[in-house]
Amino acid sequence: MNFSDSFFKRVEQKTNVGKETILDLAKKIQQTDMKNEGTLREIIQELGKMTGKSVTKEKEDKIIKAVVNDQVPKDIDKFI
């Protein structure tokens, strides 16, 4: 999946997370078991720290349930 610089600029504007950090995180995610709840919690917490946002336990649980059950939209552009 190729993303343009404009995509990264939009993400950076919304999250204050730069392109290199996003790419590093993407590499990490590709190498992990996305069905492992512990791994998912670590990634969610890391994203929260990067963006300066706190994630409630309830929201974290919802995210994990969606990922484990393959309920995450494939069109990432809709998230931005």
C-alpha positions, 0 to 999 in steps of 0.5 A: 500500500503506497501513501502519498506525502499529502496523506502523511501531512494530513495525519501529521496535522491531526496527530502531530506524529511525523511520517518517519514515526508512522512508518516505524510504527507500521513496520512494528505492526507488520511484525506483530500478532495483531490477534494478541490482546497484549500486543494490541494494548501495547500498540494502543498505549504507544499510539496514545503517547505519540498523539498525546491522547488518553485512551480509556479502558472501555475504548481500548477494549472496543478497539481490541474487539474490532481488530481481533474480529476483523471489523476494522475498515480496510479504507484507512483514508476514512479515518483521517 
